[in-house]
Amino acid sequence: MSDSSLYDIVILGSGPAGLQAAIHGARKKARTLMLGRMDNSSLYWAHVENYCCQLKLSGEDILNTGREQAINFGAEIMDEDVLSIEPDGKLMILKTEAGRMLKTKSIILATGSTHNKLKVPGEKRLLGKGVSYCVDCDAGFYKNEVVAVAGCRSAAAGGAVSLTSFAREVHLYCEELNVAEGLKKQLDTTGVIVHEGSTIKEIRGENSVESILLEDGTTQSVSGVFIELGAKGMLELTAMLDIQLDESMKYIEADKKQHTNRPGIFAAGDICGPPLQMAKAVGEGCVAGIEAANYAKKLKLD
């Protein structure tokens, strides 16, 4: 792999924590890449009234301004989600939804903390009984079964592809598929059955998932439903990297310098826990960007 694919810092997430980390990483002259789609950030849809020294602001405007700042300081930005992360000696290899293979000395996790919900009957009641928000965590429980995946973006499509290694049949339900061409081809070649324009309206079952009701009134028998409505979330990323969570198992455990238990992996923003506020995310992003840049500069490669 050529040196052009090697970064000092790769940031996962393009919300306020990720943007601030990109700004400070680039200012420290570290080769910095931020991955993720801006509208995956919960801030994108919000209006902010409680940020110091600013009146009411549109979340979209805040993110666009931060994006421009990061680019002006030298950060690179790709509007792509990450599908997988693997260790490679002292480095880490990331695969994006467009099929890019990238190497990095450090990673900053800034993807936020919450899972988007389908908000359909049966979802909450059958959570852990066939309903899952983490393909990488739970795929192995569905060997030779029929499963459904809900979602239109990379996490759903990538998850569906991964599930074909376990399940007998994989159905992907989405209003309109919105992923890179490379990932669309993987759906075809792995045999995922894509139901574009079809959505899940109810998840049915007594003690476990048995079927789903679709918008057109038809049903599909399935043993599992994977809800993947955004980018790769905290559970998937921590499962890949063996990162320690806090006692609640909801957030990543990081120290005051935003270090996780894994050398070279940092975390910032909502993924580190409450208060889930932009001010906290920006502060942690600042620290993470500086610390990751320092780490990358000191890392000696063989």
C-alpha positions as CSV (number, residue, x, y, z in Angstrom):
1,M,0.0,0.0,0.0
2,S,1.4,3.4,-1.0
3,D,2.2,6.1,1.5
4,S,-0.6,8.2,0.0
5,S,-3.0,6.1,1.9
6,L,-1.3,6.7,5.3
7,Y,-2.7,9.3,7.7
8,D,-1.6,10.5,11.1
9,I,-5.2,10.8,12.3
10,V,-8.5,9.5,10.9
11,I,-11.6,10.9,12.6
12,L,-14.8,8.9,12.5
13,G,-17.8,11.3,12.7
14,S,-18.4,14.8,11.3
15,G,-20.3,16.4,14.2
16,P,-18.9,19.1,16.5
17,A,-16.4,16.8,18.2
18,G,-15.1,15.4,15.0
19,L,-14.8,18.8,13.4
20,Q,-13.0,20.3,16.3
21,A,-10.6,17.4,16.4
22,A,-10.0,17.8,12.7
23,I,-9.2,21.5,13.2
24,H,-6.7,20.9,15.9
25,G,-5.1,17.8,14.4
26,A,-4.5,19.7,11.1
27,R,-3.2,22.8,13.0
28,K,-0.7,20.5,14.6
29,K,0.5,19.6,11.1
30,A,-0.7,16.1,11.3
31,R,-2.1,14.6,8.2
32,T,-5.8,14.5,9.2
33,L,-8.8,12.9,7.5
34,M,-12.4,13.2,8.7
35,L,-14.9,10.5,7.5
36,G,-18.6,10.6,7.8
37,R,-21.7,12.3,6.4
38,M,-22.6,15.6,8.0
39,D,-26.3,14.8,8.2
40,N,-25.6,11.8,10.4
41,S,-24.9,14.2,13.2
42,S,-27.8,14.9,15.5
43,L,-26.7,18.6,15.5
44,Y,-27.5,18.8,11.8
45,W,-31.2,18.9,12.5
46,A,-31.0,21.0,15.7
47,H,-31.0,24.7,16.7
48,V,-28.6,25.8,19.3
49,E,-29.4,28.4,21.9
50,N,-27.1,27.5,24.8
51,Y,-23.6,27.7,23.3
52,C,-21.3,30.3,24.9
53,C,-21.1,33.7,23.1
54,Q,-23.5,32.8,20.4
55,L,-27.2,33.4,19.9
56,K,-29.6,31.0,18.3
57,L,-27.8,29.1,15.5
58,S,-28.8,26.4,13.0
59,G,-27.0,23.2,13.5
60,E,-26.5,22.8,9.7
61,D,-24.8,26.3,9.6
62,I,-22.5,25.4,12.5
63,L,-21.4,22.2,10.8
64,N,-20.8,23.9,7.5
65,T,-18.7,26.6,9.1
66,G,-16.7,24.0,11.0
67,R,-16.2,22.0,7.8
68,E,-14.8,25.1,6.1
69,Q,-12.5,25.8,9.0
70,A,-11.1,22.2,9.0
71,I,-10.4,22.3,5.3
72,N,-8.8,25.7,5.6
73,F,-6.4,24.3,8.2
74,G,-5.5,21.4,5.9
75,A,-7.8,18.6,7.0
76,E,-9.1,16.2,4.3
77,I,-12.8,15.3,4.4
78,M,-14.5,12.3,2.8
79,D,-18.3,12.0,2.9
80,E,-18.1,8.2,3.4
81,D,-18.7,5.9,6.3
82,V,-16.3,3.3,7.6
83,L,-17.3,-0.4,7.3
84,S,-14.5,-2.1,9.1
85,I,-11.3,-1.4,11.1
86,E,-8.5,-3.9,11.5
87,P,-5.1,-3.7,13.3
88,D,-2.0,-3.8,11.2
89,G,1.0,-3.8,13.5
90,K,1.2,-0.4,14.9
91,L,-1.2,1.0,12.4
92,M,-4.9,0.4,11.6
93,I,-6.6,-0.3,8.3
94,L,-10.0,1.2,7.6
95,K,-12.3,0.1,4.8
96,T,-14.8,2.7,3.6
97,E,-18.2,2.2,1.9
98,A,-16.6,3.3,-1.4
99,G,-14.1,0.5,-1.1
100,R,-11.1,2.6,-0.1
101,M,-8.5,1.0,2.1
102,L,-6.8,3.6,4.4
103,K,-4.0,3.3,6.9
104,T,-3.7,5.5,10.0
105,K,-1.5,5.9,13.0
106,S,-4.4,7.0,15.2
107,I,-8.2,7.1,15.3
108,I,-10.6,9.5,17.0
109,L,-14.1,8.0,17.5
110,A,-16.6,10.9,17.4
111,T,-19.7,9.1,16.0
112,G,-22.2,10.1,18.7
113,S,-23.9,7.6,21.0
114,T,-27.5,7.0,20.1
115,H,-29.1,4.4,17.8
116,N,-31.8,5.7,15.5
117,K,-34.9,3.7,16.2
118,L,-37.5,2.4,13.7
119,K,-40.2,3.3,16.3
120,V,-42.5,0.5,15.2
121,P,-44.5,-1.9,17.4
122,G,-42.5,-4.8,18.7
123,E,-39.1,-3.1,18.4
124,K,-38.6,-2.3,22.1
125,R,-40.4,-5.4,23.4
126,L,-38.3,-7.8,21.3
127,L,-34.9,-6.0,21.8
128,G,-32.4,-8.7,22.5
129,K,-34.9,-11.4,21.4
130,G,-34.2,-11.0,17.7
131,V,-34.1,-7.2,17.4
132,S,-30.5,-5.9,17.3
133,Y,-28.7,-2.7,16.6
134,C,-25.3,-4.3,16.1
135,V,-24.6,-6.7,13.2
136,D,-20.9,-7.2,14.2
137,C,-22.1,-8.1,17.8
138,D,-24.9,-10.5,17.0
139,A,-24.5,-11.9,13.4
140,G,-23.2,-15.2,14.7
141,F,-26.5,-16.0,16.4
142,Y,-28.3,-16.3,13.1
143,K,-26.4,-19.1,11.3
144,N,-28.7,-20.6,8.6
145,E,-31.6,-18.3,9.5
146,V,-33.6,-15.7,7.6
147,V,-33.0,-12.2,8.7
148,A,-34.0,-8.6,7.8
149,V,-32.0,-5.4,7.9
150,A,-33.6,-2.0,8.0
151,G,-31.8,1.0,6.7
152,C,-30.8,2.9,3.6
153,R,-27.1,3.8,4.2
154,S,-23.7,2.2,4.6
155,A,-24.3,0.6,8.0
156,A,-27.4,-1.2,6.7
157,A,-25.9,-2.3,3.4
158,G,-22.5,-3.2,4.9
159,G,-24.3,-5.1,7.7
160,A,-26.4,-7.0,5.2
161,V,-23.3,-8.0,3.3
162,S,-21.7,-9.2,6.5
163,L,-24.8,-11.2,7.5
164,T,-24.6,-13.3,4.3
165,S,-21.6,-15.1,5.8
166,F,-23.9,-16.4,8.6
167,A,-27.6,-16.3,7.6
168,R,-29.3,-18.4,4.9
169,E,-31.2,-15.4,3.5
170,V,-30.8,-11.7,4.1
171,H,-33.5,-9.1,3.2
172,L,-32.7,-5.4,3.2
173,Y,-35.6,-3.0,3.5
174,C,-35.2,0.7,2.7
175,E,-37.1,3.6,1.1
176,E,-34.2,4.5,-1.2
177,L,-30.7,3.0,-1.1
178,N,-28.1,5.7,-0.5
179,V,-24.6,4.1,-0.6
180,A,-21.5,4.1,-2.8
181,E,-21.5,2.1,-6.0
182,G,-18.9,-0.3,-4.7
183,L,-21.2,-1.3,-1.8
184,K,-24.2,-1.7,-4.2
185,K,-22.1,-4.2,-6.1
186,Q,-21.3,-6.1,-3.0
187,L,-25.1,-6.4,-2.2
188,D,-25.6,-7.9,-5.7
189,T,-22.6,-10.3,-5.6
190,T,-23.4,-11.6,-2.1
191,G,-27.0,-12.2,-2.8
192,V,-28.7,-9.8,-0.5
193,I,-32.4,-9.4,-1.4
194,V,-32.9,-5.6,-1.6
195,H,-36.5,-4.3,-1.1
196,E,-36.2,-0.7,-2.2
197,G,-39.3,1.3,-1.5
198,S,-40.4,-1.0,1.2
199,T,-40.3,-0.4,5.0
200,I,-41.0,-2.4,8.1
201,K,-44.1,-1.3,10.0
202,E,-44.2,-3.9,12.8
203,I,-42.0,-6.6,14.3
204,R,-43.9,-9.6,15.4
205,G,-43.3,-12.5,17.7
206,E,-44.2,-13.9,21.1
207,N,-41.0,-14.6,23.0
208,S,-38.7,-13.9,20.0
209,V,-38.9,-12.3,16.5
210,E,-41.0,-14.4,14.2
211,S,-41.9,-12.1,11.3
212,I,-42.2,-8.5,10.1
213,L,-45.2,-6.6,8.7
214,L,-44.4,-4.5,5.7
215,E,-45.9,-1.2,4.5
216,D,-47.9,-2.9,1.8
217,G,-49.5,-5.3,4.3
218,T,-47.5,-8.4,3.4
219,T,-45.4,-10.3,6.0
220,Q,-42.0,-11.9,5.9
221,S,-40.9,-14.7,8.2
222,V,-37.6,-13.8,9.8
223,S,-35.7,-14.8,13.0
224,G,-33.9,-11.5,13.4
225,V,-34.2,-7.8,12.6
226,F,-31.1,-5.6,12.5
227,I,-31.8,-1.9,12.6
228,E,-29.0,0.1,11.0
229,L,-30.3,3.6,10.3
230,G,-27.0,5.5,10.1
231,A,-23.3,5.1,10.1
232,K,-21.4,2.4,12.0
233,G,-22.3,3.1,15.6
234,M,-20.5,2.8,18.9
235,L,-21.3,-0.9,19.6
236,E,-20.0,-2.0,16.2
237,L,-16.8,0.1,16.4
238,T,-16.0,-1.0,20.0
239,A,-16.6,-4.6,19.1
240,M,-14.1,-4.4,16.2
241,L,-11.5,-2.7,18.4
242,D,-12.0,-4.3,21.8
243,I,-12.5,-0.9,23.4
244,Q,-13.6,-0.7,27.0
245,L,-17.0,0.7,27.8
246,D,-18.2,2.3,31.0
247,E,-20.3,0.5,33.7
248,S,-23.5,1.3,31.9
249,M,-22.2,-0.3,28.7
250,K,-23.5,2.7,26.8
251,Y,-20.5,4.9,26.4
252,I,-16.7,4.6,25.7
253,E,-14.5,5.0,28.7
254,A,-11.9,7.7,28.0
255,D,-9.5,9.6,30.3
256,K,-9.2,13.4,30.6
257,K,-6.9,13.4,27.5
258,Q,-9.5,11.4,25.6
259,H,-7.4,8.2,25.5
260,T,-9.2,4.9,25.4
261,N,-7.7,1.7,26.7
262,R,-6.3,1.0,23.2
263,P,-3.1,2.9,22.3
264,G,-3.7,5.3,19.4
265,I,-7.5,5.3,19.7
266,F,-9.2,8.3,21.2
267,A,-12.8,9.2,21.7
268,A,-14.7,12.5,22.0
269,G,-18.2,13.9,22.2
270,D,-21.5,12.1,23.0
271,I,-19.8,8.7,22.5
272,C,-18.1,9.4,25.9
273,G,-21.3,10.0,27.7
274,P,-23.4,12.9,29.2
275,P,-23.9,15.7,29.2
276,L,-24.7,15.4,25.5
277,Q,-24.0,19.0,24.7
278,M,-22.2,20.7,21.9
279,A,-19.9,22.6,24.3
280,K,-18.6,19.3,25.8
281,A,-18.2,17.8,22.4
282,V,-16.1,20.7,21.1
283,G,-13.9,20.7,24.2
284,E,-13.2,17.0,24.0
285,G,-12.7,17.2,20.2
286,C,-10.0,19.8,20.8
287,V,-8.2,17.7,23.3
288,A,-8.5,14.5,21.2
289,G,-7.2,16.3,18.1
290,I,-4.1,17.6,19.9
291,E,-3.4,14.2,21.7
292,A,-3.8,12.2,18.5
293,A,-1.4,14.5,16.6
294,N,1.1,14.2,19.4
295,Y,0.8,10.4,19.5
296,A,1.1,10.1,15.7
297,K,4.3,12.2,15.6
298,K,5.9,10.1,18.3
299,L,5.0,6.8,16.8
300,K,8.0,5.0,15.4
301,L,7.3,2.7,12.5
302,D,9.6,-0.2,11.7
